[in-house]
Amino acid sequence: MKRRRRFWNVVDKLEAAIDQGIYHVGSRLPAERELAETHQVSRPTIREAIIALEVRGRVEVKTGSGVFVTDTNKVETSDKPISAFELTQARALIEAEAAALAAATIQDHELATLKQSLEDMQIPEMAIEADQRFHEIIAKSTRNNAIVMSIQNLWKLRRCEPQIVAAYEDVCSQSDEQRLQEHTSIYDAIANHDSSAARKAMHNHFNRLINALFAASEKKALEEIKRQTSETRGLYSISHLTQ
């Protein structure tokens, strides 16, 4: 297993400071140079840590103003519950087009960061965060703030809605290798600036995911039917009368 990258240690320390109220919601984090000196790391390491915190929804980067702590409990919700199936379908539609657009607009430094997130996805304790970072890097490389906001909001639902979290946990933990292969295909298409292939690769990823969600849902339904049948059999059985 690869050694934990240094910027994640900075992420942990900054998150702890936010949770302890040292940096309260709405406040601005110290300048990049100050953070680098405080944590005794390079400024590029601080930049990576800020990206990770932004992906987690802990901070918001405002160009020309700085990095501000956000309210992680503030998630836009609908009056009607959103299922894991609805979320996955919406992600497939939006993120496939984002990948197609990113294939035409992504820059070299973004490709390097995207590749790094792909490598981090191979480390179990970093996989979920790296997965989210991968998708948000693609969104940001489109240069379309509406797409970025849409994908960030979809990820908030993915991370904050208990039913969706549970549904995804049932399938994601069983397919680490397949997930990595799918993300590699997406990366390769974007790196080759092939919009059509990028769209198709993203569609393939979500098609497998939604089918896995259906399979898990069917399995749970069958288990519940068996449980209810077993209870009913026990209640009405007359086998004891035939002995």
C-alpha positions in Angstrom: 0.0 0.0 0.0 1.3 3.4 -0.8 2.3 5.7 2.1 -0.3 8.2 3.0 0.4 11.4 1.0 1.6 14.4 3.1 -1.2 16.8 2.1 -3.8 14.4 3.8 -2.1 15.1 7.1 -2.6 18.8 6.5 -6.3 18.1 5.6 -6.8 16.2 8.9 -5.3 19.1 10.9 -7.3 21.8 9.2 -10.5 19.8 9.5 -9.8 19.3 13.2 -9.2 23.1 13.6 -12.5 23.8 11.8 -14.4 21.3 14.0 -12.9 22.8 17.1 -14.0 26.3 16.1 -10.5 27.7 15.6 -11.6 28.5 12.1 -15.4 29.1 12.3 -18.0 29.0 9.5 -17.6 32.0 7.3 -14.1 32.8 8.4 -11.1 33.0 6.0 -8.3 30.6 6.4 -4.8 32.0 6.7 -2.8 32.8 3.5 -1.2 29.9 1.7 2.3 31.0 2.8 1.3 31.2 6.4 -0.3 27.7 6.3 2.8 26.3 4.7 5.0 27.7 7.5 2.6 26.5 10.2 2.4 23.0 8.9 6.0 22.9 7.7 5.1 21.8 4.2 5.5 23.3 0.7 2.9 25.6 -0.8 1.9 23.1 -3.5 1.1 20.7 -0.6 -1.1 23.3 0.9 -2.9 23.8 -2.5 -3.6 20.1 -2.7 -5.0 20.1 0.9 -7.3 23.0 0.0 -8.5 21.2 -3.1 -9.3 18.1 -0.9 -11.1 20.3 1.7 -13.1 22.0 -1.1 -14.1 18.6 -2.5 -15.3 17.6 1.0 -17.4 20.8 1.2 -15.4 22.2 4.2 -14.2 25.3 2.4 -15.0 27.5 -0.5 -12.3 29.1 -2.7 -13.3 32.6 -3.8 -11.0 33.9 -6.5 -9.3 37.1 -5.3 -10.7 36.9 -1.8 -9.3 33.7 -0.2 -10.5 30.4 1.2 -13.5 30.5 3.5 -14.9 27.9 5.9 -18.4 26.6 4.8 -21.3 25.2 6.7 -21.3 21.5 6.0 -24.7 21.1 7.6 -26.3 23.4 5.0 -27.4 21.1 2.2 -30.2 22.1 -0.2 -32.9 19.4 0.0 -36.1 18.7 -1.8 -39.5 18.4 -0.1 -39.6 14.9 -1.6 -37.0 12.3 -0.8 -34.5 11.5 -3.5 -33.6 7.8 -4.1 -30.2 6.4 -4.9 -31.6 5.5 -8.3 -32.7 9.0 -9.1 -29.4 10.4 -7.9 -27.4 8.0 -10.1 -29.5 8.7 -13.2 -29.0 12.4 -12.7 -25.3 12.0 -12.2 -25.1 9.9 -15.4 -26.8 12.5 -17.4 -24.9 15.5 -16.1 -21.4 14.0 -15.5 -21.3 12.3 -18.9 -21.7 15.7 -20.6 -19.2 17.2 -18.2 -16.7 14.6 -19.2 -17.3 15.2 -22.9 -16.8 19.0 -22.4 -13.8 18.5 -20.1 -12.1 16.4 -22.8 -12.0 19.5 -24.9 -11.2 22.1 -22.2 -9.0 20.3 -19.6 -5.5 21.7 -19.1 -2.3 19.8 -18.4 -2.1 20.7 -14.7 -5.7 19.5 -14.3 -4.9 16.2 -16.1 -2.0 15.7 -13.7 -4.3 16.3 -10.7 -6.9 14.0 -12.2 -4.2 11.2 -12.6 -3.1 11.7 -9.0 -6.7 11.2 -7.8 -6.8 8.0 -9.9 -3.7 6.7 -8.1 -5.1 7.7 -4.7 -8.2 5.7 -5.5 -6.1 2.6 -5.2 -5.5 3.3 -1.5 -8.5 2.0 0.5 -8.6 4.7 3.1 -8.4 7.4 0.4 -10.7 5.8 -2.2 -14.0 7.6 -1.5 -12.4 11.0 -1.2 -10.3 10.4 -4.3 -13.4 9.3 -6.2 -15.2 12.5 -5.4 -12.1 14.6 -6.2 -11.8 12.8 -9.6 -15.4 13.8 -10.5 -15.1 17.4 -9.3 -11.8 18.0 -11.1 -13.6 17.0 -14.3 -16.4 19.3 -13.4 -14.1 22.3 -12.8 -12.1 21.7 -15.9 -15.3 22.4 -18.0 -15.0 26.1 -17.0 -18.7 26.1 -16.4 -19.8 27.2 -12.9 -23.3 25.8 -13.4 -22.0 22.4 -14.1 -19.6 22.6 -11.1 -22.4 23.6 -8.8 -24.7 20.9 -10.1 -22.1 18.2 -9.6 -21.1 19.5 -6.1 -24.8 19.4 -5.0 -25.2 15.9 -6.3 -22.2 14.8 -4.3 -23.6 16.5 -1.2 -26.6 14.3 -1.6 -24.3 11.3 -2.1 -22.5 12.0 1.1 -25.2 13.4 3.4 -28.5 11.5 2.7 -28.5 8.4 4.9 -30.5 6.2 2.5 -28.3 7.1 -0.4 -25.1 6.6 1.6 -26.4 3.1 2.7 -27.3 2.1 -0.8 -24.0 3.2 -2.2 -22.1 1.4 0.5 -23.8 -1.8 -0.4 -22.3 -1.8 -3.9 -19.2 0.4 -3.9 -17.3 -1.8 -1.3 -17.8 -4.8 -3.6 -16.3 -3.4 -6.8 -13.1 -1.5 -6.0 -11.2 -3.0 -9.0 -14.1 -2.5 -11.4 -14.5 1.1 -10.2 -10.8 1.8 -10.8 -11.0 0.3 -14.3 -14.0 2.5 -15.2 -12.3 5.6 -13.9 -9.2 4.8 -15.8 -11.2 4.5 -19.0 -12.7 7.9 -18.3 -9.3 9.4 -17.6 -7.8 7.9 -20.8 -10.6 9.3 -22.9 -10.2 12.8 -21.4 -6.4 12.7 -21.6 -6.8 11.8 -25.3 -9.2 14.8 -25.7 -11.8 12.4 -27.1 -15.2 13.8 -26.1 -17.3 10.9 -27.5 -15.2 8.3 -25.7 -15.3 10.3 -22.4 -19.1 10.5 -22.5 -19.4 6.8 -23.3 -16.9 5.8 -20.5 -18.8 7.9 -18.0 -22.1 6.4 -19.1 -20.6 2.9 -18.8 -19.5 3.7 -15.2 -22.9 4.8 -14.1 -24.7 2.0 -16.0 -22.8 -0.6 -14.0 -23.4 1.3 -10.8 -27.2 1.6 -11.2 -27.5 -2.0 -12.2 -25.5 -2.9 -9.1 -28.0 -0.8 -7.0 -30.9 -2.7 -8.6 -29.3 -6.0 -7.8 -28.6 -5.0 -4.2 -32.2 -3.8 -3.9 -33.6 -7.0 -5.3 -31.5 -9.1 -2.9 -32.7 -7.1 0.1 -36.3 -7.5 -1.1 -35.9 -11.3 -1.5 -34.3 -11.5 2.0 -37.3 -9.6 3.5 -39.8 -11.9 1.7 -38.0 -15.0 3.1 -38.0 -13.5 6.6 -41.7 -12.8 6.4 -42.5 -16.2 5.0 -40.4 -17.9 7.7 -42.4 -15.9 10.4 -45.7 -16.8 8.8 -44.7 -20.5 8.5 -43.8 -20.6 12.2 -47.1 -18.9 13.2 -49.4 -21.2 11.2 -47.5 -24.5 11.0 -49.4 -27.6 12.1 -46.4 -29.9 11.9 -46.6 -30.4 15.7 -50.1 -31.9 15.2 -48.8 -34.6 12.9 -46.1 -35.9 15.3 
